[in-house]
Every structure is written in structure tokens, then in C-alpha cells.
Amino acid sequence: MIIQIGIDDFDTRRGGCTTHLAFLIVKNLFAFKGKLLDYPRLIRLNPDVPWKTRGNGAVALLIDIPHKKLVFFKRKLRQLTIDYYNIESNTNPGIVILYSKVIPDEFKVISENARKKLVSLGETISILNKYNDKIDYWFFGNGRGLIGAVSALGESLLKGDYTYELLAYRPLDIKSRERYINAEKLIDKDSRNTFSNYDYENRKLLISPHGPDPVLCGIRGESPFSVYRDFKKIRISGRIEGWMIFVTNQGTSDLLYKESRLCEVTPYTQISVSGYIKDPPMTEAGGHVLLRITDETGIIDVMIYEPSGKVRNLARLLSPGDHIHVVGGIKPKNNTLTINTEVLYYIDAKKLVDTRPICPKCHSYMVSLGKSKGHYCKKCNYHINFDSGTSTFSFNKYPLIILPPLRSIKHVAKPLKRLGREHKKRRIGISFNRWIGIFS
């Protein structure tokens, strides 16, 4: 029998992780003679909701299980969620079981909305109750995790862009914030088919979290083979419970191409707007830069925070009248709405001239590989598929599209390395036999 399971909000700042619970569910599934029909789906939702914990990611599983085993598996699933919730009860998890391979259209709408704005819990529960003949669900706390569980089920990632992430786990009883990982081989020879694993601008390894959660490391890439290959390059000291490969919407954000007007901006949403610089940039305490932009419908503040690195440095060089495009999240601040900048795109700036791209890794000039083939760095072998040139402001060189350092961008944001590499063909199910490793 084919069923789908959606889960969300099992990770907290003091331990636990929704993806780790998904790993435990799959591990137990095998004991009931069940199998996974597709990679576990890790769906990153709106990163600007005020109650999110860490990565704001929900997980969905497409499962085939013998009908006679289903009732026993459901009993085990409920116990797993109860035990996991008891680790840290200051959360609001939700679990949804859909007894069908067909995803209701309402689930797809919720998923689309939950990736960009706030979604009503009441609306979500009403939809679940509408399908009560095809669904079981339960929750803890106020049940807000039901929104994420439905959203994960509503996004199959079979069409449009997608990426993969291999996540390795340690046992839950280990709470140390330190991970002992040797990733020199991963850093020294940057892979063309993995991304956001090392921040060359700040010389910071990005594959490991620094909290008490069970995640040891995560490798992000374009294919299951790529993430597995790079995972084999690293060395981990300590106990490992296992690892699993997820298909995900990480690094796929297309907000740059869906433009809104300033009059349409609402709190806690992800937006993309164009406007003209109204006043000279202001540098605030802590090194943050404040811009004000305007279009024909209104005016809004744009904040570029100190960790944004070159984005902040470039913003200081803008002048009133410059035309820019901003992607970011909307947060209330000082009784007004402010865009917390994630991406800047320079449409028309007075000091703008085109020049060769600058390598994000070693800051050398890159050379073109030909039309639609991207650029290549002869010095360090770094490659980007994106064909845009870069911009020169005064004596500084910056790309036309500016992103903060990799350590500062959010999970769903598309890094420079992925521009021009989007998956556009329909994805098939599990295509790589090494998609899970269970060690204990």
C-alpha cells in the first residue's frame, strides 16, 4: 500500500531535527518490510516566519508498505513522534499521513504559499478535515507544524528546479556543539557539482552545524552521486548513527524573477522588488547600511547587515537615482516595514561598467568558456555557469548580482554557483543505490 508521510517542527535550538526523525522513520520502515519509492523530500519554507527554529525545513516520505503491516507501522510511527517530542517539548510538531499517491490540489497551494508568506493554521486544519477519509494526522503543542507537514506533502519536486543534500547523523545522546570533521580534501578541490559547502570569502566550513542537534554534517549538490562522492572525501571522528540523501528545494529560489510592487509588501514574507535609491546610503551602528528605495507605489527601507560583506560595501557606493533590484524578507522595524536584503541586482547605476567576472573563491579574473557555458578560473579551477559580466564601482569589482557570503545566505537562496544550472527536466524517483547508510 502506498502512503505519504509529512512531518515538521521537530527541531529546536536545544536539540532534535526533523530530518533526523525522518531518518529514524525510514530506518524502522525497513523492519516492517516497507520501502521508499522516492528520495525523502526536504522542503525549506519561508525563512522569515517569526516562530521558525533553525532551517524551517519540513520532510515528506513516499512509502510502499504491505497492507497487513500498516497498522503496526502506524503504531510505531506514533511512538517515534511521541518519544522525539519528549526530547524537547517546547515545539509544535505536526504529522500527516496521506493514504494516496495523488497529492490534493489544496496541499499544493498551501505549499506554494508557505514558501513565501504566512499560512493560517486554521485553514490548514480545515483542509485536512476535508480529506479525513484519506488522511490521519496528529500534533503536539499548538500544532503549527501541520502547516509544514502539508507543505512538504504538497511539493513533489518532480517538476522545476531541485537539488540534493546528504545529511549524516550522530546519536541523540550526544549534545556537544563540536563536530570533529576533516574536510581538507573537500576544500582543496572544489567540486563543480556541489555547492555552499565552504565559504571561500570568509574561509569558513559550512557543512557542519554548531548546536546540540544530531546533524553531523550536510553536503549539498546537483545529484545524489555528487553529494555521496564528496561525503566520502571527509573524515568524521566519533559515533555516527547513519546518513541519508534528501531531494530538496535548497538553493533554488526564483524570487529574483517574480517582482512585486512596494504597495504589495506585507510582514514576514519573501519578496522581490525594484526601485530607485531615494537618499544617500546611511551607515548605522555596527556597520549596517540603510537604503531607502522608491517606486511609483511607495517607499521602503532596505537593510544590508554587516555580515553581508561585499553586498554592504557595494551598497555604500550607491547614489540617489540608481536603479536596483532587491530580494529579501520583510520584517517590522521601528513601526515600519523593512527589507532584510538577501540579493542585490544592479539594473542601472551611474558608476556601472562591465568587466570580466571575479572568481568567488580566489578573486582572480575568470575567462569565458563560450556562449551559455559560463566562466572558468584558471588559477583555482572554480566554475560558474552564469554568463553575466561583473560591475566596477570606483576601484572595486563586483558582480552584477550580489549575494552575501555563503555563511550568511539562507537555505533556499540560490548561490551564484547555481545560476544557469537549474534542473528543468522532470525528475525520476530513486536513481542511485547508495542513498542511505545505517550504522547503528
Secondary structure, 3 states (H helix, E strand, C coil): CEEEEEEECCCECCECCHHHHHHHHHHHHHHCCCEECCCCEEEECCCCCCCCCCCCEEEEEEEECCHHHHHHHHHHHHHHHHHHHHHCCCCCCEEEEECCCCCCHHHHHHHHHHCCCCCCHHHHHHHHHHCCCCEEEEECCCCCHHHHHHHHHHCCCCCCCCEEEEEEECCCCCCCCCCEEECHHHHHCCCCCECCCEECCCCEECCCCCCCCCEEEEEEECCHHHHHHHHCCCEEECCCCEEEEEEECCCCCCHHHCCECHHHCCCCCEEEEEEEECCCCEECHHHCEEEEEEECCEEEEEEECHHHCHHHHHHCCCCCCCEEEEEEEEEEECCEEEEEEEEEEEEECCCCCEECCECCCCCCECEECCCCCCEECCCCCCEECCCCCEEEECCEEEECEECCCHHHCCCCCCCHHHCCCCCCCCCCCCCCCCCEEECC
